[in-house]
C-alpha cells in the first residue's frame, strides 16, 4: 500500500509539533510541511523584549533546524485550497495532493485596519511588541519615558496571546514606579474587549494591579487611527444613547496592537467559516476536524474554536489532531477531544507573574497545587527561563 500523504500548511509551533508527533506515531507516513519562512520565531518572548529583559536575537532560529526528520519541507506558500479535489496550490503554481490535510498557518496582523499605524510604527513614540523588528523599540520608549500620557491599546478582534496588549502596560508601570515617576504618568488602556480578562478569578487580580498602577481603562472602544506626527490616537466609542462617537487622545508614548484575522488565503477559501467576521477555519471545537471536509483538520490561531489563541492551547490541541487524523486515515472512530484549554502567563510586575489557565467554559484549570491567580516569582521563572527552553527543545520536537 502506498504511504498515506499528509500535508501540513504552516511551519510554526502547531505545524512542527504536529509533524513531529505524527512521524513518531507512524514512520511510514508521507508528511509534507508547506511554509515559506526561512526563520522560526519564539513570539511569546517579545513582551519580555519590549520590557528590556530578553534578547530579541534569542527569539529567532533557522526553520531548517526544526523540520522533523522523516518529513519534507516545501519552502512555498499555499494560495488556494481545493478540498473537493484533496489538493492545494502554491505561489509557485505547483499543486500538491493529500489524503489528509492539517491547516495551521497562524494568524494575520491587519496593520492597515488602523489608519496611519504602519507609517508611524517604530517612530514617533509608537511601538508594538507583535513585530520582531519593532519590539526592541518598546523598551527604548519605556526606559526613556519621563512622564506624560502613555496609551496602550487592544483591538476589537481576538488576538494571538490575548494578554500581550496589557502585559507590557503592567511592566511599564512597574518600571516607572521604580524610577519614581509613576505619579507623573497618565496611563490609559483602550480596549475592544468588555473587561480586563474573561475569567473572573484572574480578572480580580488584574483589577487590583490596574488600581495600584492608577491605569484608566476604556473598554468596548475601537482604535481607528494613529497620527504619530501629531501624537494623537483616534477611537470609536458608543455613548449612553448607543451612538458611536469618534474621540481622540493625545499621547507621549503609545504601544498599539493591530486587529488580527485569518490569513487572506484562508478567508477567501472554502475552508473559512462564513459566519465568522475574521474568516477563521471552520472546525468542530472538540475534534478540530473541519465541519464540512472530513479529511481536513486545523489547529492553532487560524481556527474558529472559541478558545484563546495561545501556544499553550496548541500544546493541548496537537495530540488531539494527531490522534484524530490517524483515526480518519485508518477509517476508525475519532476519540481525541480538546476541551478548550489555554494558558496566559501575565507578568504583573518585574519578577512576579500570574499563570492564568482555563478552558472553554472560562473555568480555571490550574496545573500547580497553589492559587495561580496570585502572582508569584516561581511563575516568572517559568515564563522567562523554563518555557523558552521547553519550546525549542521539547514542544517543537513533539515531546512536551
Secondary structure, DSSP 8 states (H G I E B T S, - for coil): ----EEEEE--SHHHHHHHHHHHHH-TT-EEEEE---SEEE-GGGHHHHHTTSS-GGGGEEEGGGGS-TT-EEE---EEEEEGGGTEEEETTS-EEE-SEEEE---EEEEGGGSBTHHHHTTSTTEE-TT-TTTHHHHHHHHHH--SEEEEEEE-SS--BSTTHHHHHHHHHHHHHHHTT-GGGEEEEEEESSSSS-SSHHHHHHHHHHHHHTT-EEEES-EEEEEETTTTEEEEEEE-TTS-EEEEEEE-SEEE---EEEE-HHHHTSTTB-TT-TT--B-B-TTT-BBSS-TTEEE-GGGB--SS-B-HHHHHHHHHHHHHHHHHHHTT----------EEEEEEEETTEEEEEEE-TT--B--SSSS-TTS-BHHHHHIIIIIHHHHIIIIITTT--
